[in-house]
Amino acid sequence: MIQERLHQLREAMKQADIDCYIIPTSDFHNSEYVSEFFCVRKYFSGFTGSAGTLVVWADEAALFTDGRYFIQAAAQLSGSGITLMKMGEPGVPKLKEYVEQNLKAGQNIGFDGRVVTAGDGVEYAKIAEKKGGHVICDLDLAEQIWTDRPALPSTKVYLLEEGYSGERTSDKLQRLREKMAREEADVHILTTLDDIAWLFNLRANDVECCPVLLAYAVITKEEACLFANASGFGEQELAALRENNITLKPYDSFYSYVASYCGDYAGAKIMLNEKRINYRLKTEIGEQAILLDRPNPTTRMKAVKNSVEQENLRKVHLMDAVAVTKFMYWLKTNVGRIPMTEISVDQKLEQLRREHASFIEPSFHTISGYGANGAIVHYSATPESCAKVEAKGMLMVDSGGHYYEGTTDITRTFILGDITDRMKQDYTLVARAMLRLMNTRFLYGCTGANLDLAAREVFWEKGLDYKHGTGHGVGYLLNVHEGPNSFRYKISDMTEDWVFEEGMITTDEPGIYIEGSHGVRIENELLCRKGEANQYGQFMYFENLTYVPIDLDGIDPSAMEPKELDAINRFHQDVYEKLAPYFDGDELEWLKQVTRKI
């Protein structure tokens, strides 16, 4: 099937005079997760991971993806004729190097300019020009091949009330315009969906597990235009737009509006983040405007949670912890007694979350990996791959929920029976790393690159590592992966590694993945807080938000330092005190045991 689709794509490329066609994993808004309409790379490759770029030539094809997906991609690309390019591995060229090395004189590069970032589009244009060709960026070749392609989504839009958002839309717009004034900008263009949803206090479900609406926004000194499908708006939402002098325009009129604006106001100063816009928008702006390339102010504004959001998040993490801990009790009590699969345990956990009235939906597709499947960092169980869960080995469950009080993300690896000494060593190592970062104190001014070492050091001491960041920011009823804050030691051109501010929420999730055997990941969410201020400066610390036991059946106390033993014991004491009021009978006795001092 994949080979036939690639054949059809190559025929379309030939008709369009395209020699190299590039298909990233993206939508018109440079989103990490995309709706089915935009899953073009998956359609032509069969690879279902959330990150990767497919490059198709007349006689070959290659898929570039990162270390989270090496195992998964190798399996899904088998027999397709597509070469897996393991990004970051020795001897593997970078994507643009590969394109330049293989593009012959006079050949052309093609892509849909709406799903390629402005920066990437410029680089591809340079490569093509260098070889005597050009880019063709106004064709979505999938349109003529993918005959049963899903429609663009347009779901119901709803207001996030001030009791949840903590700030009115008018106040957010005022703060944004103050930033525009400091930059001397006439207009600000936003294309990132989570920024738009946050700014206008609107939510929807146009991207599965991401409560956002497909939209663009243009903000001037006095008014704002929101480009979205009007069918999703009710009278309450329309009234809120009018109240804040926001004009609703058709979603597909955005590019013509920008071109007209730039033509009418030549020389206007437009503030935008070139890393976050697509190539089509850049070409529509052209040379008629003065571009002020700045990080979107809303990115930092939404990353720093206000006092209302913080208090709501404390409440929602307690709700979530009750659900996940009751799941842990059910799992460890029933494994080996009743039939279980990776999918059925996922369904049980979602059922427990849904018992809370404020639950909306999972914050991402649950990763439920038993045994060797746990070694696939972003594993997704399917009816074909789904493993039986038995009373032995380990089960890794990475899951989360969207509630009106916020978004959660937690990973626990559960011990279901006998495990090897190596498994226990790995489990203990991951727990040590997670606890070390959670208890780190640092001076204000540190970024994620500074702090990542707090977790990763114990791995590097043993000549080990994990091929992903240690943590990411989390949105408030928004994308579960949110910048600019993160824990990662590698900084790329696309990384916005900002100073950690009070109010930022970041996950703490080191892991270890042994192909063919097992995987371990343990994840808590941390709230950055101000600590002591003295002659050395402002000290910062992390408030833990996640109160679910770490499975002590996987811990080797003799492999832990005294301060690490103290840290896990203090953590479990807090877990017991917070959760005990929600448990009774056998469940409460079990909770005492799994949070015991070691």
Buried (B, 14 or more C-beta within 10 A) or exposed (E): EBEEBBEBBBEBBEEBEBBBBBBBBBBBBBBBBBBBBBBBBBBBBBBBBBBBBBBBBEEEBBBBBBBBBBBBBBEBBEEBEBEBBBBEEEEBBEBBEBBBEBBEEEBBBBBBBBBBBBBBBBBBBEBBEEBEBBBBBEBBBBEBBBEEBEEBBBBBBBBBEEEBBBBBBEEBBEBBBEBBEEEEBBBBBBBBBBBBBBBBBBBBBBBBBBBBBBBBBBBBEEEBBBBBBBEBBEEEBBEBBEEBEBEBBEBEEBBEBBBEBBEEBEEBBBBBBBBBBBBBBBBBBEEBBBBBEBBBBBBBBBBBBBEBBBBBBBEBBBBBBBBBBBBBBBBBEBBEEEEBBBBBBBEBBBEBBBEBEBBBBBBBBBBBBBBBBBBBBBBBBEEEBBBEBBEBBBBBBBBBBBBBBBBBBBBBBBBBEEBEEEBBBBBBBBBBBBBBBBBBEBEBEBBBBBBBBBBBEBBEEEEEEBBBBBBBBBBBBBBBBBBBBBBBBEEEEEBBBBBBBBBBBBBBBBBBBBEEBBBBBBBBBBBBEEBEEEEEEBBBBBEBBBBBBBBBBBBBEEBBEEEBBBBBBBBBEEBBEBBEEBBEEEBBEBBEEBBEEE
